[in-house]
Amino acid sequence: MGYYALLTTGYIGHLNPTGVLGRALMRRKHRVVMISPLDAEERIRRGGLEYLPICEVEFPKLEWERRAELQGELTGFAASRFVGKWLADCARGFIRDLPRIIEREHFDGMVIDQICLGAEGVCEVMNMPMAVACNALALNPEWAVPPPTSHWLPGNSLFAKIRNALGYAFWNSTGLPVGLAVGKYRRQNKLGQMQPSHMNTMRPSLVQVAQQPAFFDFPRDYLPANFHFTGPWKEDAESTDDNFPWDKLDGRPLIYASLGTLQNRLDSLFRIIAEACAGLDAQLVLALGRKGTAAPEGLAGNPIVVDYAPQMDLLKAATLLITHGGLNTTLEGMREGLPMVAIPITNDQPGVSSRVQHLGIGERILLKDLTPEKLRAAVQRVLTEPSYREKAAKVAAEMKKIDGPAMAAELIERAFVSKKPVLRR
């Protein structure tokens, strides 16, 4: 039995899959502890995992939630820049707190979220066996692959590669606060400065695992040899939400709409979604993604609006998914064979939405182009044209063959037991 630590941020979209991965390691008889800021403690312990706090200076109780409220009102580059500063504060806390935690706990290995930059340097200095977990879209750069924050499709032309290179440079500018936060530590410990290839190598990682399936990515040539696509880190569990008004479902095709748990304070988007679906021969369920909030005023039609939804149950009942393009919601919809319409807002959501379009399982509308009329037209196309549902069904069949948590846990275990890189076959 090993003693493994899983380090992640307080984002719900990262805590949930990390928790699934932790429980998969526990089923392999390992002791597992999750390390995250204070506001994550209740969710982690509720999931049956041990918990250790970190970054208490930067994120005292309720500070993570306060920033999440601010983030929920932002879009595009402003939102990405806000996240860059947020992750820089995380990096400062990791560099300060992790050495003490590692010395005290004597872990046999540490799994760090790909966005937990700074932690990899600590692992290298302390000779801690390390794995990387990609909870979001894999951030590994490659010139033929557009940056995850862009809505572009892949291409091998010179123009596409130049465009992508400029896109990566623009995206990296949002991470400058992180580079500044970890630069002094890396210089003091002679680790070298972070290069553009840093997100690929993530030295000293023995293995990198991603919860996106291999087919949900653009063609690649330069992934690290120790990088492995697995499959969604999800668990089939019975619903514990007894508050959803199931009796209000009237039998019409169900459209489920969610903007996730972070970018969910844009009431104008909820109004556009409601107006687009009003008058269709379908019933809209709109999940606001935050507990205790009231429905925005002036919603067209008569949608069912809930503050927080039993998402997996609703996806099983739905005919179409309207999503912000968050990876977790998208993968859950794909697993149920749902065609979708994506409205990316920020961060990796444009990249996720581009892959939805590339697979042919749905359409995407850029935020700058979004109107009720355009969204209604896209919803009608996806509902009526058989190709979307046929391709979504094929994707669901492929995903049912994959046990992502078990695959990722086995790879991590192999790396930590052997202390050697685990390479793709």
Secondary structure as GFF3:
##gff-version 3
##sequence-region A 1 425
A	DSSP	beta_strand	3	7	.	.	.	ID=ss1
A	DSSP	alpha_helix	12	27	.	.	.	ID=ss2
A	DSSP	beta_strand	31	36	.	.	.	ID=ss3
A	DSSP	three_ten_helix	38	40	.	.	.	ID=ss4
A	DSSP	alpha_helix	41	46	.	.	.	ID=ss5
A	DSSP	beta_strand	50	53	.	.	.	ID=ss6
A	DSSP	alpha_helix	63	71	.	.	.	ID=ss7
A	DSSP	alpha_helix	76	105	.	.	.	ID=ss8
A	DSSP	beta_strand	109	113	.	.	.	ID=ss9
A	DSSP	alpha_helix	119	125	.	.	.	ID=ss10
A	DSSP	beta_strand	130	134	.	.	.	ID=ss11
A	DSSP	alpha_helix	158	173	.	.	.	ID=ss12
A	DSSP	alpha_helix	176	188	.	.	.	ID=ss13
A	DSSP	alpha_helix	198	201	.	.	.	ID=ss14
A	DSSP	beta_strand	205	210	.	.	.	ID=ss15
A	DSSP	beta_strand	227	229	.	.	.	ID=ss16
A	DSSP	three_ten_helix	246	248	.	.	.	ID=ss17
A	DSSP	beta_strand	254	258	.	.	.	ID=ss18
A	DSSP	alpha_helix	267	277	.	.	.	ID=ss19
A	DSSP	beta_strand	283	287	.	.	.	ID=ss20
A	DSSP	beta_strand	304	306	.	.	.	ID=ss21
A	DSSP	alpha_helix	311	317	.	.	.	ID=ss22
A	DSSP	beta_strand	320	323	.	.	.	ID=ss23
A	DSSP	alpha_helix	327	335	.	.	.	ID=ss24
A	DSSP	beta_strand	340	342	.	.	.	ID=ss25
A	DSSP	alpha_helix	349	359	.	.	.	ID=ss26
A	DSSP	beta_strand	362	364	.	.	.	ID=ss27
A	DSSP	three_ten_helix	367	369	.	.	.	ID=ss28
A	DSSP	alpha_helix	372	384	.	.	.	ID=ss29
A	DSSP	alpha_helix	386	399	.	.	.	ID=ss30
A	DSSP	alpha_helix	404	418	.	.	.	ID=ss31
###
